[in-house]
Amino acid sequence: RASVRAQTQDYFPLVGKAMPNTEIYTLAGLGSKGFLFAPLCSEILVAQMLGEACPVPDSLMLKLNSERFKKKVKLKKPYFKAEKQ
């Protein structure tokens, strides 16, 4: 028997807003630890949705942030411009 599980690269689930400035939330990437993570992550998600105090410390919230894999935009350096003499 073969099974497929949705899992993230660092094995932590994605919890929080799916996109900034929207009211769309996600709880995904639980993988094989779904029964372990689901109760706590659901409490975290409800706290975020209702604007209440979060039941876990900020250090754990950074590991569960749903935007942690978002690619960062690199600033392009301006090309070297030689001065005319």
PLY file of the C-alpha trace (Angstrom):
ply
format ascii 1.0
element vertex 85
property float x
property float y
property float z
element edge 84
property int vertex1
property int vertex2
end_header
0.00 0.00 0.00
1.29 3.45 -0.88
0.06 6.71 0.60
0.68 10.33 -0.22
0.73 13.01 2.46
0.87 16.75 2.00
3.95 17.79 3.95
6.18 20.85 3.96
9.94 20.90 3.47
10.69 21.50 7.15
7.95 19.13 8.46
6.03 21.92 10.22
2.45 22.69 9.13
1.33 25.94 7.53
-1.00 27.92 9.81
-2.35 31.42 9.23
-3.43 33.77 6.49
-2.98 32.31 3.03
-2.26 35.73 1.52
-1.69 39.08 3.20
-4.56 41.58 3.17
-7.18 38.85 2.76
-9.44 36.94 5.11
-8.46 33.54 3.70
-6.79 31.26 6.25
-5.03 27.94 5.83
-4.16 24.91 7.92
-2.19 22.59 5.66
0.92 20.45 5.37
0.27 18.35 8.46
1.83 15.24 6.90
2.09 12.10 9.00
1.85 14.11 12.23
-1.70 15.31 11.57
-3.20 13.76 14.69
-0.45 15.38 16.76
-0.50 18.88 15.21
-4.20 19.34 14.35
-5.62 20.14 17.82
-3.01 22.78 18.68
-2.91 24.25 15.18
-6.69 24.59 15.11
-6.57 26.56 18.38
-3.86 28.79 16.91
-5.89 29.35 13.76
-9.05 30.27 15.67
-7.07 32.69 17.85
-5.70 34.38 14.73
-9.10 34.57 13.08
-10.78 36.09 16.14
-7.84 38.33 17.07
-7.37 36.69 20.47
-4.18 35.87 22.36
-2.24 33.03 20.77
-1.79 29.87 22.90
1.86 29.36 21.82
5.00 31.54 22.04
6.08 33.77 19.16
9.09 31.56 18.39
6.75 28.68 17.49
4.45 31.00 15.54
7.37 31.95 13.28
7.94 28.25 12.52
4.26 27.78 11.65
3.85 30.98 9.62
2.13 30.23 6.33
4.34 32.71 4.43
7.71 31.35 5.55
8.46 29.78 2.15
7.51 32.90 0.20
10.37 33.95 -2.04
11.98 37.23 -1.15
12.44 39.81 -3.87
16.08 40.64 -4.41
16.89 44.23 -5.15
18.88 44.64 -8.32
22.00 46.69 -8.00
22.32 49.50 -10.48
24.80 48.88 -13.26
28.13 50.64 -13.07
28.03 53.86 -15.01
31.35 55.23 -16.12
31.71 58.95 -15.85
32.37 60.82 -19.08
35.41 63.07 -19.08
0 1
1 2
2 3
3 4
4 5
5 6
6 7
7 8
8 9
9 10
10 11
11 12
12 13
13 14
14 15
15 16
16 17
17 18
18 19
19 20
20 21
21 22
22 23
23 24
24 25
25 26
26 27
27 28
28 29
29 30
30 31
31 32
32 33
33 34
34 35
35 36
36 37
37 38
38 39
39 40
40 41
41 42
42 43
43 44
44 45
45 46
46 47
47 48
48 49
49 50
50 51
51 52
52 53
53 54
54 55
55 56
56 57
57 58
58 59
59 60
60 61
61 62
62 63
63 64
64 65
65 66
66 67
67 68
68 69
69 70
70 71
71 72
72 73
73 74
74 75
75 76
76 77
77 78
78 79
79 80
80 81
81 82
82 83
83 84
